[in-house]
Amino acid sequence: MSLTCEPLLAALKECLLRSDCVVKQGRLPSECLKEHTDELPEECKSLRKATFECKRNMLDMRKRFRGTNAGAVASKIKEGPGSGEGSVPRGEGS
């Protein structure tokens, strides 16, 4: 995999390791991600979706030249809702 999605993947791994599904119930992170997604915190669900979108965008030829903003997305998700100046990142929206 390309290095562009690495920040998201690292954040997802960290989130899974801190989740109750792994810590309290003793399941494997991969098991929690595949079979128990409803038990994961919102942060992990958001990171899972962002990782999927990043991997999908790698197949989009337009994104290959422009690049992705995986690092910015990962840090924004970690900060949580309500942080930052607005709800829409710069360059998106109208």
SETOR-618300 format. One record per atom (N, C-alpha, C, CB): residue in three letters; atom name; y negated, x negated, z negated. Coordinates in nm, 2 decimals. Each point is the difference from the previous one (the first is absolute). Glycine has a CB too. Layout:
BEGIN
[node ALA CA [Y X Z]] ...
//
This chain:
BEGIN
[node MET N [0.12 -0.08 0.00]] [node MET CA [-0.12 0.08 0.00]] [node MET C [-0.12 -0.09 0.00]] [node MET CB [0.12 0.19 -0.12]] [node SER N [-0.23 -0.14 0.18]] [node SER CA [-0.12 -0.07 0.01]] [node SER C [-0.07 -0.01 -0.14]] [node SER CB [-0.03 0.08 0.24]] [node LEU N [-0.06 -0.17 -0.25]] [node LEU CA [-0.07 -0.02 -0.13]] [node LEU C [-0.10 0.11 -0.03]] [node LEU CB [0.04 -0.25 0.02]] [node THR N [-0.07 0.33 0.08]] [node THR CA [-0.11 0.10 -0.02]] [node THR C [0.04 0.11 -0.10]] [node THR CB [-0.07 -0.05 0.23]] [node CYS N [0.19 0.08 -0.24]] [node CYS CA [0.04 0.10 -0.10]] [node CYS C [0.05 -0.06 -0.13]] [node CYS CB [0.07 0.15 0.19]] [node GLU N [-0.07 -0.27 -0.21]] [node GLU CA [0.05 -0.07 -0.12]] [node GLU C [-0.08 0.05 -0.13]] [node GLU CB [0.07 -0.20 0.14]] [node PRO N [-0.20 0.21 -0.13]] [node PRO CA [-0.07 0.05 -0.13]] [node PRO C [0.05 0.13 -0.04]] [node PRO CB [-0.20 -0.13 0.06]] [node LEU N [0.22 0.22 0.03]] [node LEU CA [0.05 0.14 -0.03]] [node LEU C [0.14 -0.01 -0.05]] [node LEU CB [-0.15 0.10 0.17]] [node LEU N [0.23 -0.18 -0.11]] [node LEU CA [0.14 -0.01 -0.04]] [node LEU C [0.01 -0.06 -0.14]] [node LEU CB [0.07 -0.02 0.23]] [node ALA N [-0.15 -0.08 -0.26]] [node ALA CA [0.00 -0.06 -0.14]] [node ALA C [-0.05 0.10 -0.10]] [node ALA CB [-0.04 -0.22 0.11]] [node ALA N [-0.07 0.30 -0.08]] [node ALA CA [-0.05 0.10 -0.09]] [node ALA C [0.10 0.11 -0.03]] [node ALA CB [-0.23 -0.05 0.08]] [node LEU N [0.31 0.09 0.03]] [node LEU CA [0.10 0.10 -0.02]] [node LEU C [0.11 -0.05 -0.09]] [node LEU CB [-0.05 0.09 0.23]] [node LYS N [0.10 -0.22 -0.21]] [node LYS CA [0.10 -0.05 -0.08]] [node LYS C [-0.04 -0.01 -0.15]] [node LYS CB [0.08 -0.14 0.20]] [node GLU N [-0.21 0.10 -0.22]] [node GLU CA [-0.05 -0.01 -0.14]] [node GLU C [0.00 0.14 -0.06]] [node GLU CB [-0.14 -0.20 0.06]] [node CYS N [0.09 0.30 0.02]] [node CYS CA [-0.01 0.13 -0.06]] [node CYS C [0.14 0.06 -0.03]] [node CYS CB [-0.21 0.04 0.14]] [node LEU N [0.31 -0.07 -0.05]] [node LEU CA [0.14 0.05 -0.03]] [node LEU C [0.05 -0.06 -0.13]] [node LEU CB [0.04 0.03 0.25]] [node LEU N [-0.06 -0.16 -0.26]] [node LEU CA [0.05 -0.07 -0.12]] [node LEU C [-0.06 0.05 -0.13]] [node LEU CB [0.04 -0.20 0.14]] [node ARG N [-0.16 0.26 -0.14]] [node ARG CA [-0.07 0.05 -0.11]] [node ARG C [0.03 0.15 -0.03]] [node ARG CB [-0.18 -0.17 0.04]] [node SER N [0.25 0.24 0.06]] [node SER CA [0.02 0.14 -0.01]] [node SER C [0.10 0.04 -0.10]] [node SER CB [-0.06 0.02 0.24]] [node ASP N [0.06 0.10 -0.29]] [node ASP CA [0.09 0.05 -0.10]] [node ASP C [0.14 0.00 0.06]] [node ASP CB [-0.18 0.14 -0.11]] [node CYS N [0.19 -0.11 0.24]] [node CYS CA [0.13 0.01 0.06]] [node CYS C [0.08 -0.13 -0.01]] [node CYS CB [-0.10 0.16 0.16]] [node VAL N [0.03 -0.28 -0.16]] [node VAL CA [0.07 -0.13 -0.01]] [node VAL C [0.00 -0.04 -0.15]] [node VAL CB [-0.08 -0.06 0.23]] [node VAL N [-0.03 0.07 -0.30]] [node VAL CA [-0.01 -0.05 -0.14]] [node VAL C [0.08 0.09 -0.09]] [node VAL CB [-0.22 -0.09 0.05]] [node LYS N [0.20 0.22 -0.06]] [node LYS CA [0.07 0.08 -0.10]] [node LYS C [0.14 0.05 0.05]] [node LYS CB [-0.23 0.07 -0.07]] [node GLN N [0.24 -0.04 0.19]] [node GLN CA [0.13 0.05 0.05]] [node GLN C [0.10 -0.10 0.05]] [node GLN CB [-0.12 0.21 0.06]] [node GLY N [0.07 -0.34 -0.04]] [node GLY CA [0.09 -0.11 0.03]] [node GLY C [0.05 0.00 0.15]] [node GLY CB [0.06 0.00 -0.24]] [node ARG N [-0.13 0.07 0.33]] [node ARG CA [0.04 0.00 0.14]] [node ARG C [-0.05 -0.12 0.07]] [node ARG CB [0.01 0.25 -0.01]] [node LEU N [0.05 -0.27 0.13]] [node LEU CA [-0.05 -0.11 0.08]] [node LEU C [-0.13 0.05 0.07]] [node LEU CB [0.23 -0.09 0.04]] [node PRO N [-0.33 0.00 -0.01]] [node PRO CA [-0.12 0.05 0.07]] [node PRO C [0.03 0.06 0.14]] [node PRO CB [-0.12 -0.18 -0.12]] [node SER N [0.22 0.13 0.19]] [node SER CA [0.04 0.06 0.13]] [node SER C [0.05 0.14 -0.02]] [node SER CB [0.05 -0.23 0.09]] [node GLU N [0.03 0.25 -0.20]] [node GLU CA [0.05 0.13 -0.02]] [node GLU C [-0.11 0.10 -0.03]] [node GLU CB [0.22 -0.10 -0.09]] [node CYS N [-0.31 0.06 0.01]] [node CYS CA [-0.12 0.09 -0.04]] [node CYS C [-0.08 0.03 0.13]] [node CYS CB [-0.01 -0.10 -0.23]] [node LEU N [-0.01 0.00 0.32]] [node LEU CA [-0.07 0.02 0.12]] [node LEU C [0.06 0.10 0.09]] [node LEU CB [-0.09 -0.23 -0.03]] [node LYS N [0.23 0.22 0.04]] [node LYS CA [0.07 0.08 0.10]] [node LYS C [0.04 0.14 -0.05]] [node LYS CB [0.08 -0.21 0.10]] [node GLU N [-0.04 0.22 -0.23]] [node GLU CA [0.06 0.12 -0.05]] [node GLU C [-0.08 0.07 -0.10]] [node GLU CB [0.22 -0.10 0.05]] [node HIS N [-0.31 0.04 -0.12]] [node HIS CA [-0.08 0.06 -0.11]] [node HIS C [-0.15 -0.01 0.02]] [node HIS CB [0.19 -0.06 -0.15]] [node THR N [-0.23 0.08 0.27]] [node THR CA [-0.15 -0.02 0.03]] [node THR C [-0.08 0.11 -0.07]] [node THR CB [0.06 -0.09 0.22]] [node ASP N [0.00 0.20 -0.26]] [node ASP CA [-0.08 0.10 -0.07]] [node ASP C [-0.03 -0.04 -0.14]] [node ASP CB [0.11 0.17 0.14]] [node GLU N [-0.04 -0.27 -0.20]] [node GLU CA [-0.02 -0.05 -0.13]] [node GLU C [-0.10 -0.11 -0.01]] [node GLU CB [0.24 0.07 -0.05]] [node LEU N [-0.28 -0.13 0.16]] [node LEU CA [-0.09 -0.11 0.01]] [node LEU C [-0.14 0.04 -0.03]] [node LEU CB [0.15 -0.11 0.16]] [node PRO N [-0.23 0.02 -0.22]] [node PRO CA [-0.14 0.04 -0.02]] [node PRO C [-0.08 0.01 0.13]] [node PRO CB [0.01 -0.12 -0.22]] [node GLU N [-0.12 0.18 0.22]] [node GLU CA [-0.08 0.02 0.12]] [node GLU C [-0.04 -0.13 0.07]] [node GLU CB [-0.09 0.21 -0.10]] [node GLU N [0.06 -0.31 0.02]] [node GLU CA [-0.03 -0.13 0.06]] [node GLU C [0.11 -0.06 0.09]] [node GLU CB [-0.14 -0.04 -0.20]] [node CYS N [0.26 0.05 0.15]] [node CYS CA [0.12 -0.04 0.08]] [node CYS C [0.02 0.08 0.12]] [node CYS CB [0.11 -0.08 -0.21]] [node LYS N [-0.13 0.21 0.20]] [node LYS CA [0.01 0.09 0.12]] [node LYS C [-0.10 -0.04 0.10]] [node LYS CB [0.09 0.18 -0.14]] [node SER N [-0.21 -0.21 0.10]] [node SER CA [-0.11 -0.03 0.09]] [node SER C [0.03 -0.14 0.07]] [node SER CB [-0.17 0.13 -0.14]] [node LEU N [0.22 -0.22 0.06]] [node LEU CA [0.03 -0.13 0.06]] [node LEU C [0.12 0.01 0.09]] [node LEU CB [-0.09 -0.11 -0.21]] [node ARG N [0.18 0.19 0.18]] [node ARG CA [0.12 0.02 0.09]] [node ARG C [-0.05 0.05 0.14]] [node ARG CB [0.15 0.05 -0.20]] [node LYS N [-0.24 0.05 0.19]] [node LYS CA [-0.05 0.06 0.13]] [node LYS C [-0.09 -0.10 0.07]] [node LYS CB [0.00 0.23 -0.10]] [node ALA N [-0.08 -0.31 0.03]] [node ALA CA [-0.08 -0.10 0.07]] [node ALA C [0.08 -0.11 0.06]] [node ALA CB [-0.18 0.05 -0.17]] [node THR N [0.29 -0.09 0.11]] [node THR CA [0.09 -0.10 0.05]] [node THR C [0.06 0.05 0.13]] [node THR CB [0.05 -0.09 -0.23]] [node PHE N [0.00 0.22 0.23]] [node PHE CA [0.05 0.06 0.11]] [node PHE C [-0.10 0.00 0.12]] [node PHE CB [0.15 0.14 -0.15]] [node GLU N [-0.27 -0.10 0.12]] [node GLU CA [-0.10 0.01 0.10]] [node GLU C [-0.03 -0.14 0.06]] [node GLU CB [-0.10 0.20 -0.11]] [node CYS N [0.09 -0.30 0.02]] [node CYS CA [-0.02 -0.14 0.05]] [node CYS C [0.11 -0.04 0.09]] [node CYS CB [-0.12 -0.05 -0.21]] [node LYS N [0.24 0.07 0.18]] [node LYS CA [0.11 -0.04 0.08]] [node LYS C [0.00 0.08 0.14]] [node LYS CB [0.14 -0.05 -0.21]] [node ARG N [-0.18 0.17 0.20]] [node ARG CA [-0.01 0.08 0.12]] [node ARG C [-0.11 -0.05 0.09]] [node ARG CB [0.09 0.20 -0.12]] [node ASN N [-0.20 -0.23 0.06]] [node ASN CA [-0.12 -0.05 0.08]] [node ASN C [0.03 -0.14 0.06]] [node ASN CB [-0.15 0.13 -0.15]] [node MET N [0.25 -0.20 0.10]] [node MET CA [0.04 -0.13 0.06]] [node MET C [0.06 0.03 0.14]] [node MET CB [0.03 -0.10 -0.22]] [node LEU N [0.02 0.22 0.24]] [node LEU CA [0.06 0.03 0.14]] [node LEU C [-0.11 0.05 0.09]] [node LEU CB [0.22 0.05 -0.11]] [node ASP N [-0.33 -0.01 0.06]] [node ASP CA [-0.11 0.05 0.08]] [node ASP C [-0.07 -0.12 0.07]] [node ASP CB [-0.03 0.21 -0.15]] [node MET N [0.03 -0.21 0.28]] [node MET CA [-0.06 -0.12 0.07]] [node MET C [-0.15 -0.01 -0.03]] [node MET CB [0.17 0.03 0.18]] [node ARG N [-0.24 0.07 -0.20]] [node ARG CA [-0.15 -0.01 -0.03]] [node ARG C [-0.02 -0.07 -0.13]] [node ARG CB [-0.04 0.21 0.12]] [node LYS N [0.13 -0.18 -0.22]] [node LYS CA [-0.02 -0.06 -0.13]] [node LYS C [0.04 -0.15 0.00]] [node LYS CB [0.04 0.22 -0.11]] [node ARG N [0.05 -0.26 0.20]] [node ARG CA [0.04 -0.14 0.01]] [node ARG C [-0.12 -0.09 0.02]] [node ARG CB [0.22 0.07 0.08]] [node PHE N [-0.31 -0.02 0.00]] [node PHE CA [-0.12 -0.09 0.03]] [node PHE C [-0.11 0.01 -0.11]] [node PHE CB [0.05 0.03 0.25]] [node ARG N [-0.07 0.09 -0.30]] [node ARG CA [-0.10 0.03 -0.10]] [node ARG C [0.04 -0.05 -0.14]] [node ARG CB [-0.08 0.19 0.14]] [node GLY N [0.21 -0.18 -0.17]] [node GLY CA [0.05 -0.04 -0.13]] [node GLY C [0.00 0.12 -0.09]] [node GLY CB [-0.08 -0.23 0.03]] [node THR N [0.14 0.22 -0.14]] [node THR CA [0.00 0.11 -0.10]] [node THR C [-0.07 -0.04 -0.12]] [node THR CB [0.22 0.07 0.08]] [node ASN N [-0.25 0.02 -0.17]] [node ASN CA [-0.07 -0.03 -0.12]] [node ASN C [0.09 0.02 -0.12]] [node ASN CB [-0.22 0.06 0.11]] [node ALA N [0.34 -0.11 -0.11]] [node ALA CA [0.10 0.02 -0.11]] [node ALA C [-0.05 -0.05 -0.13]] [node ALA CB [0.18 -0.01 0.17]] [node GLY N [-0.25 -0.10 -0.17]] [node GLY CA [-0.05 -0.06 -0.13]] [node GLY C [-0.10 0.09 -0.06]] [node GLY CB [0.05 -0.22 0.08]] [node ALA N [-0.14 0.28 0.00]] [node ALA CA [-0.10 0.09 -0.05]] [node ALA C [0.06 0.13 -0.05]] [node ALA CB [-0.17 -0.11 0.15]] [node VAL N [0.27 0.16 -0.08]] [node VAL CA [0.06 0.12 -0.04]] [node VAL C [0.08 -0.02 -0.13]] [node VAL CB [0.02 0.07 0.24]] [node ALA N [0.05 -0.18 -0.26]] [node ALA CA [0.07 -0.03 -0.12]] [node ALA C [-0.09 -0.01 -0.12]] [node ALA CB [0.18 -0.11 0.13]] [node SER N [-0.29 0.04 -0.12]] [node SER CA [-0.09 -0.01 -0.11]] [node SER C [-0.07 0.13 -0.03]] [node SER CB [-0.04 -0.24 0.06]] [node LYS N [0.01 0.32 0.04]] [node LYS CA [-0.06 0.13 -0.03]] [node LYS C [0.09 0.09 -0.07]] [node LYS CB [-0.14 -0.02 0.20]] [node ILE N [0.27 0.02 -0.17]] [node ILE CA [0.10 0.09 -0.06]] [node ILE C [0.02 -0.05 -0.15]] [node ILE CB [0.11 0.05 0.22]] [node LYS N [-0.11 -0.18 -0.24]] [node LYS CA [0.02 -0.05 -0.14]] [node LYS C [-0.12 0.04 -0.09]] [node LYS CB [0.13 -0.20 0.10]] [node GLU N [-0.25 0.20 -0.04]] [node GLU CA [-0.12 0.04 -0.08]] [node GLU C [0.01 0.14 -0.05]] [node GLU CB [-0.13 -0.17 0.13]] [node GLY N [0.19 0.25 -0.05]] [node GLY CA [0.01 0.14 -0.04]] [node GLY C [-0.11 0.09 0.06]] [node GLY CB [0.12 -0.08 -0.21]] [node PRO N [-0.10 0.21 0.19]] [node PRO CA [-0.10 0.10 0.05]] [node PRO C [-0.13 -0.01 -0.07]] [node PRO CB [0.19 0.15 0.07]] [node GLY N [-0.30 -0.12 0.00]] [node GLY CA [-0.13 0.00 -0.06]] [node GLY C [-0.06 -0.14 -0.01]] [node GLY CB [0.07 0.19 -0.13]] [node SER N [-0.01 -0.29 0.17]] [node SER CA [-0.06 -0.13 0.00]] [node SER C [-0.06 -0.03 0.13]] [node SER CB [0.16 -0.08 -0.17]] [node GLY N [-0.26 -0.01 0.18]] [node GLY CA [-0.06 -0.03 0.12]] [node GLY C [-0.12 0.09 0.02]] [node GLY CB [0.22 -0.07 0.10]] [node GLU N [-0.29 0.06 0.02]] [node GLU CA [-0.12 0.07 0.02]] [node GLU C [0.02 0.14 0.06]] [node GLU CB [-0.11 -0.22 0.04]] [node GLY N [0.23 0.24 0.03]] [node GLY CA [0.02 0.13 0.06]] [node GLY C [0.15 0.02 0.02]] [node GLY CB [-0.23 -0.01 0.11]] [node SER N [0.26 0.13 -0.07]] [node SER CA [0.14 0.03 0.02]] [node SER C [0.05 -0.04 0.13]] [node SER CB [-0.03 0.18 -0.15]] [node VAL N [-0.06 -0.21 0.25]] [node VAL CA [0.04 -0.04 0.13]] [node VAL C [-0.03 -0.15 0.02]] [node VAL CB [-0.03 0.24 0.09]] [node PRO N [0.13 -0.32 -0.05]] [node PRO CA [-0.03 -0.14 0.02]] [node PRO C [-0.10 -0.02 0.11]] [node PRO CB [0.23 -0.06 -0.09]] [node ARG N [-0.30 -0.05 0.09]] [node ARG CA [-0.09 -0.03 0.11]] [node ARG C [0.07 -0.01 0.13]] [node ARG CB [-0.14 -0.12 -0.16]] [node GLY N [0.07 0.17 0.26]] [node GLY CA [0.05 0.00 0.14]] [node GLY C [0.09 0.12 0.03]] [node GLY CB [-0.01 -0.24 -0.01]] [node GLU N [0.04 0.32 -0.09]] [node GLU CA [0.08 0.12 0.02]] [node GLU C [-0.08 0.12 -0.03]] [node GLU CB [0.21 -0.12 -0.05]] [node GLY N [-0.18 0.23 0.12]] [node GLY CA [-0.08 0.12 -0.02]] [node GLY C [-0.12 0.01 0.09]] [node GLY CB [0.08 0.00 -0.23]] [node SER N [-0.15 0.11 0.22]] [node SER CA [-0.12 0.01 0.08]] [node SER C [-0.12 0.03 -0.08]] [node SER CB [0.14 0.07 0.19]] 
//
